[in-house]
Amino acid sequence: MGKVLTQQQIQTYQREGFISPVDVMSEDEALSYAQRLQAAEAQYPLELSGVNRNNAHLCFKFLDELAYHPRVLDAVEDLVGHHFSLWGSVLFIKEPSSSHFVSWHQDATYMGITPRNFVTPWIALTHSDKHTGCMSMIPQSHMNDIQPHKDTYGGNNILTRGQEVDNVDSEKAVDLILKPGQMSLHHAMIIHGSQPNQSKDKRRIGFALQSFMPAGAKQNIGQNNWSPVRGDCLQEGHSYLARPENDMDTKGTIERGRANKNFADILYHGAEQKRAY
C-alpha cells in the first residue's frame, strides 16, 4: 500500500503502463484552477499560448501549486520511490470544435533521458472524455522498446514534430475518462495519443507534469535543468530551476525562458524544422 495508490493500482501501472483515474482534488477546486488559468490568459495572453504553454509552472503560482500538489507527489513517490525531480510541464488545451490532436507516440522518444522509466501525471482541470478529446493508451506497449517515429509536422498535431508511430492497433486503445480534479499517470514508454475536441462550447484543459524523474536519471541531450522535488536530487551538472515567488516576476520568466530553450534544443534535436510548440 502506497501513500495514495493501492497495491493493486501500483501493480496495474507496472503491468499496463498507466493508471486512471486518481483523485487529486474536488471538482470545484479543479474548476477554480481552470478559472485562474482563464484570468491569467486574459491578463497575459501571450504568456500562456504557443510555446509559452511549456513550463508555465515556473512563472505562475497557481500552476506551481498544482505541480507540487501533495497528492500528486505522493502518487509519484508510490511509483518511482523517495527521490525524484521534475523535468518540466505542459498545458494541453484543446479549444471547442478544434481540429487539434495528438498522434500515437511515446514520450521517451525525444526527451534524451535514461533510464526510460519516468512518470507523467496528467491533471484534468475540465472534463476530459471521448467527446472533448481525452488521452488514449495502448496497454502494455511500455514493455517494448522505442518504436520508429516519423516526423509529420502536421498542422493540427500539437506535438513538437508531429511525431507518430505507425501501425498502432487502435482497437486495443483504452480511453482515460477524467473528471475535473482527477489525474492519470503514465509511463514514459507507453504509446498514447488523443483525438480532437468535438464539443461546441467546452475547452479541454489538461496540465501534464512531464515528467518526474527518479534518482539516477541522466539527461543525455541538452542541459540537465530540473527542479528538485523530494529526497536526494543532486546529479553531476544539475542546474536547479527555481520556483516562482509571484506571477510573471522577472526571475520566473527568466527561468521559464531558460527551460524552454533547453526543451527546444532537446525535443528538436536532429529535426528538420522547429515549430512554436
MOVEN-V686596 format. One record per helix or strand of 3 or more residues. SS is the DSSP state (h for helix, s for strand). FROM is the first residue (numbers start at 0). LEN is the number of residues. If there is no record, write none. Layout:
((SS/FROM/LEN) (SS/FROM/LEN))
This chain:
((h/6/10) (s/17/6) (h/26/17) (h/44/4) (h/49/4) (h/55/3) (h/60/7) (h/69/11) (s/83/3) (s/88/6) (s/100/6) (h/106/3) (s/118/6) (s/134/4) (h/140/3) (s/148/3) (s/162/3) (h/169/3) (s/172/3) (s/181/6) (s/190/4) (s/203/11) (s/223/7) (s/237/3) (h/249/18))
